[in-house]
Amino acid sequence: MPNILIVTDLEGLTTVTQKEPIKDETSLAYKSACEQLMRETNLAISALIDAGATKIYVLDGHASGKNFIKNSLDKRAVQVWGDDLAWVMKEIEGFVMLGAHALAGSSDGFFSHTLMWEEFKVYRHNGRAVGETDIMATYAGLFDVPCIAVTGDNHVCLEVERVFNGVATAVVKRAISRDEAQPLSYTDAKKVIYNAMVKGFKNRKNIKPLKETFPLTVEVDFSTETALERWCKNRTDIIKGENLNTKSIKLRENVKFYRDLFL
């Protein structure tokens, strides 16, 4: 049953090198980014199937999850929606993060953040700063599913290599700053994406799932008092600390959906 899940994002795509396609969904740049999203997603699907995958599930993981262009997804893949991914996790042997970005607190990663662009300065699991790949891997780890491949800028690839021993990475661009990146040519990017998918798939049995310790302490340093108060309003499960810090405790038995791991 070599089935694989691809979770996509926009910030780490090869041709997304400025803020506009992320900040303005009415722009031509956003439309172009969505076209690139389909190209890279379909390339990853082809590579995984060529490597021997039986079924590919795909989750549009950016923002509201409405970035895929209708009828453009490779028909050999199955698109999934929502936060209830338990049934998918029970059917797969690994997952891929396509178009990923660096974690909050990475000052040099292109468009680095964890879940929220401005409001979360640092996001931690059990005291360790984490990004969105870590959060998905924590959820997948509950089902013994490893992260097998990641594509994005040089910073996110270095981050995941430090956490997931054996993960395959594809550096498709070099971050110049948090606001700008220098991409590979798409000819070169296609090669590294394809090769990372094949390598990750073939090595999936040797990559260990992320096993966080539960109860899990989710901790956030906020950028402003206003943001902290907005997130904490009517929340009895959040413990406020000093210096715009908050935390909540997640019990293993209460984590049913992916978003149950959020603050």
PyMOL commands that set and color helices and strands:
alter all, ss='L'
color gray80, all
select helices_A, chain A and resi 20-23+28-51+86-89+132-141+154-163+186-202+204-206+225-232+252-254+258-261
alter helices_A, ss='H'
color red, helices_A
select strands_A, chain A and resi 4-8+56-60+77-80+94-100+120-125+128-129+147-153+168-177+180-183+216-222+239-240+245-250
alter strands_A, ss='S'
color yellow, strands_A
deselect
rebuild
show_as cartoon
